[in-house]
Amino acid sequence: MSLIQLKEVSKIFGFGDATVLALDEIDLNVEKGEFLAVMGPSGSGKTTLMNLIGLLDRPSHGTYFLDGRNVAYRRPNSQAKFRRDRVGFIFQSYNLLPRLNVLDNVALPLAYKGMTPVRRQKRASDILELVGMRDREYFMPNQLSGGQAQRAAIARALINRPTIIIADEPTGNLDSHDSKVVMELMSDIHRRGNTVLLVTHNPELTRYANRVIYMYDGQVVGDEKTPIGKIARGARRIYYERRKVTDDEIVAGVSALLKDVPGQKPAKKNNKHQVRRRKKTAKRKAKKVRR
């Protein structure tokens, strides 16, 4: 049985004329121990999907089975318990509390389980050693680099020993070196048996996944198994082999932009010679831009 099962799941925001269909009858199974990368353009529904899987939101329609249990419409307290015990979150913006040091930030989830301060700080210190941050445990968040802050956020996500790790653009605010450190940590978490769900725009990060799904307009439009260590074929095709824009398309874009500039007077009707002359001028400008 799959660890995560979504059946005809939809999510609708707003009502009336302002209705937005964020997810459109998605079917998705994720096996225990998979490293799943989720790719797609902005607004395709990636974050909404992760929020539903992480029980931060409820579907409008459909069912969600987590380890064989239908958790989509449970009471908020029950969902919160599932979320606390089964899911760890890693966010792009770290979300560390600025008034707590690193050790207390990492230990915070254990306070909600009623664990004593001594025990939770001991476990937090052990987790920080795992991510290479034990020498920073008494630092405040504003004293950390971006990579250090994200490693602290990973430690906090691991503190409850969850079975599912959800990472939404975890390297979005990091440079290439820190991104590699964070992704190696994520890979190590996966090797320890965790199921990892990674939302990313970066095709290079698909090297760490063994499966990639592609989303567009609230639907899963592609599903690809991929060997760890290689960029997924679909990601390479979409992001590295994009069709080049032609001069005519650039001219059309420039014309549309000029047409919509506020404050401009309506253009007078032009004869054919004027139209040709303007097109030639726009093409010359487009060639300069492309250079």
C-alpha positions in Angstrom: 0.0 0.0 0.0 1.3 3.5 -0.9 2.3 5.8 1.9 0.4 8.7 0.2 -2.7 8.3 -2.0 -4.6 11.1 -3.5 -7.8 10.2 -5.4 -9.5 12.9 -7.6 -8.3 15.7 -5.3 -9.4 19.2 -6.2 -8.9 22.5 -4.4 -11.0 25.6 -5.1 -10.3 29.0 -3.7 -12.8 31.9 -3.7 -16.4 31.8 -4.9 -18.6 33.1 -7.7 -16.7 35.0 -10.4 -13.5 35.0 -8.3 -13.3 31.1 -8.1 -9.8 29.7 -8.8 -9.3 26.0 -9.4 -5.8 25.4 -7.9 -5.9 21.6 -8.2 -8.0 19.7 -10.7 -8.9 16.1 -9.8 -5.3 15.0 -9.1 -4.5 11.3 -8.7 -1.1 10.6 -7.1 0.5 7.7 -5.3 3.8 8.1 -3.4 5.5 5.0 -2.1 7.4 4.9 1.2 11.1 5.8 0.8 10.7 7.7 -2.5 12.4 11.0 -3.2 9.8 12.9 -5.3 10.6 16.2 -7.1 7.7 18.3 -8.1 8.3 20.8 -11.0 6.1 23.2 -12.9 5.7 27.0 -13.6 4.5 29.4 -10.9 0.8 29.1 -10.3 0.7 25.4 -11.4 -0.4 24.2 -8.0 2.8 22.8 -6.5 2.6 24.5 -3.2 -1.1 23.9 -2.8 -0.5 20.2 -3.4 2.2 20.2 -0.7 -0.1 22.0 1.7 -2.7 19.3 1.2 -0.3 16.5 1.7 1.2 18.2 4.7 -2.3 18.6 6.2 -2.0 22.4 6.3 -5.1 22.6 4.1 -8.1 20.5 3.1 -9.2 19.4 -0.4 -12.5 20.8 -1.7 -13.2 17.3 -3.3 -11.5 13.9 -3.3 -9.9 11.7 -0.8 -6.4 11.6 0.8 -5.1 8.5 2.4 -1.9 8.7 4.5 -0.5 5.3 5.4 -3.9 3.8 4.8 -5.9 6.3 6.8 -8.3 8.8 5.2 -7.0 12.1 6.8 -8.5 14.6 4.4 -11.6 15.6 6.5 -10.5 14.7 10.0 -11.0 17.2 12.8 -8.4 20.0 13.1 -6.9 18.5 16.3 -6.6 15.1 14.7 -4.9 16.6 11.6 -2.6 18.6 13.8 -1.5 15.4 15.6 -0.9 13.6 12.3 1.1 16.6 11.0 3.2 16.9 14.2 4.1 13.2 14.3 4.4 12.3 10.6 5.4 15.4 8.6 8.5 17.7 8.7 8.4 21.0 6.8 11.4 22.8 5.3 10.5 26.3 3.9 12.3 28.6 1.5 12.4 31.4 4.1 13.6 29.2 7.0 10.8 30.4 9.4 13.1 30.5 12.4 11.8 32.4 15.4 14.0 35.5 15.7 13.9 35.7 19.5 15.0 32.1 20.1 18.5 30.7 19.6 19.2 27.8 17.3 18.9 25.2 19.9 15.5 26.4 21.2 14.2 26.8 17.6 15.0 23.2 16.8 13.7 21.9 20.1 10.4 23.9 19.9 8.3 21.1 18.2 9.1 18.8 21.2 7.6 21.3 23.6 4.2 20.6 22.0 4.6 16.9 22.8 5.1 17.7 26.4 8.7 16.6 26.6 10.8 18.0 29.4 13.2 20.8 28.6 16.3 18.8 29.4 15.3 15.9 27.1 14.2 18.1 24.2 17.4 20.1 24.3 19.5 17.0 24.4 17.7 15.6 21.3 17.9 19.0 19.6 21.7 19.1 20.2 22.1 15.6 18.7 20.1 16.6 15.6 22.2 19.8 15.2 25.3 17.6 15.2 23.8 15.5 12.5 23.5 18.6 10.2 26.8 20.1 11.2 25.4 22.9 13.3 26.3 21.9 16.9 28.8 24.7 17.2 26.1 27.2 16.4 23.4 26.0 18.7 23.5 29.2 20.9 23.6 31.6 18.0 20.6 33.7 17.2 19.0 33.4 13.7 20.3 36.8 12.6 23.8 35.6 13.3 23.6 32.8 10.8 24.3 32.7 7.0 21.5 31.5 4.7 22.9 28.0 4.5 23.3 27.8 8.2 19.8 29.0 8.8 18.4 26.4 6.3 20.4 23.6 8.0 18.9 24.7 11.3 15.4 24.5 9.7 16.2 21.0 8.4 17.2 20.0 12.0 13.9 21.3 13.3 12.0 19.3 10.6 13.8 16.1 11.7 13.3 16.6 15.5 10.1 14.6 15.6 11.5 11.8 13.4 8.8 12.2 10.8 8.3 9.7 7.9 7.6 12.5 5.3 9.8 15.5 4.7 8.2 18.3 2.6 10.7 20.9 1.2 9.2 23.8 -0.7 12.0 25.5 -2.6 14.6 24.9 0.2 17.5 26.3 -1.9 15.6 29.3 -3.3 17.4 31.8 -1.2 20.9 30.1 -1.2 24.0 30.4 -3.4 25.3 27.4 -5.3 27.6 26.2 -2.5 25.0 26.3 0.2 22.4 24.8 -2.1 24.7 21.8 -2.6 25.3 21.4 1.2 21.5 21.5 1.8 20.7 19.0 -1.0 23.4 16.6 0.3 21.7 16.7 3.7 18.3 16.0 2.0 19.9 13.1 0.2 21.2 11.7 3.4 17.8 12.1 5.0 16.4 10.1 2.1 19.0 7.3 2.5 17.9 7.0 6.1 14.5 5.8 4.9 12.5 9.0 4.9 10.0 9.9 2.1 11.1 13.3 0.7 8.8 15.6 -1.4 10.8 18.5 -3.0 9.2 21.4 -4.8 11.8 23.1 -7.1 12.2 25.2 -10.2 15.8 24.1 -10.6 16.3 21.1 -13.0 19.7 20.4 -11.4 18.0 19.3 -8.2 16.3 16.5 -10.0 19.6 14.7 -9.7 18.7 13.9 -6.1 15.3 12.5 -6.9 14.3 9.0 -8.1 10.9 10.3 -9.5 9.8 13.6 -10.9 6.2 14.8 -11.6 5.4 17.9 -13.7 2.4 20.1 -13.0 0.6 22.6 -15.1 -2.7 24.4 -14.4 -3.5 22.3 -11.3 -2.9 19.0 -13.0 -0.1 16.4 -13.1 0.9 16.4 -16.7 4.0 14.2 -16.5 5.4 11.5 -14.2 8.9 10.2 -14.7 11.1 7.7 -12.9 14.8 8.8 -13.0 18.1 7.4 -11.8 19.6 9.3 -8.9 22.6 11.3 -10.1 21.1 12.3 -13.4 18.9 15.2 -14.4 15.4 14.1 -15.3 14.8 14.0 -19.1 11.7 16.0 -18.9 13.4 18.7 -16.8 16.3 18.9 -19.3 13.9 19.1 -22.2 11.7 21.8 -20.7 14.4 24.0 -19.1 17.5 23.5 -21.3 16.1 23.0 -24.8 13.6 25.8 -24.9 12.6 27.1 -28.4 14.3 30.3 -29.4 12.1 33.3 -29.8 11.9 34.6 -33.3 12.3 38.3 -34.4 8.7 38.4 -35.4 7.6 37.4 -31.9 9.8 40.0 -30.4 8.3 42.7 -32.7 4.8 41.5 -31.8 5.7 41.8 -28.1 7.2 45.3 -28.5 4.1 46.4 -30.5 1.8 45.1 -27.8 3.8 46.8 -25.1 3.7 50.2 -26.9 0.0 49.8 -27.5 -0.7 49.4 -23.7 1.6 52.2 -22.4 -0.6 54.4 -20.2 -1.0 58.0 -21.1 -0.4 57.5 -24.8 -2.8 59.0 -27.3 -4.7 56.6 -29.6 -2.6 56.0 -32.7 -3.8 57.4 -36.0 -4.5 55.2 -38.9 -1.3 54.6 -40.9 -0.8 53.8 -44.5 1.1 50.7 -45.7 4.4 52.5 -46.1 4.3 53.7 -42.5 3.5 50.3 -41.2 6.4 48.7 -43.1 8.8 51.4 -41.9 7.8 50.9 -38.2 8.2 47.1 -38.5 11.7 47.5 -39.9 12.6 49.9 -37.0 11.2 47.5 -34.4 13.2 44.6 -36.0 16.4 46.6 -35.8 15.8 47.4 -32.2 15.0 43.7 -31.5 18.3 42.7 -33.0 20.2 45.1 -30.8 18.4 43.7 -27.7 19.3 40.2 -28.7 22.9 41.1 -29.1 
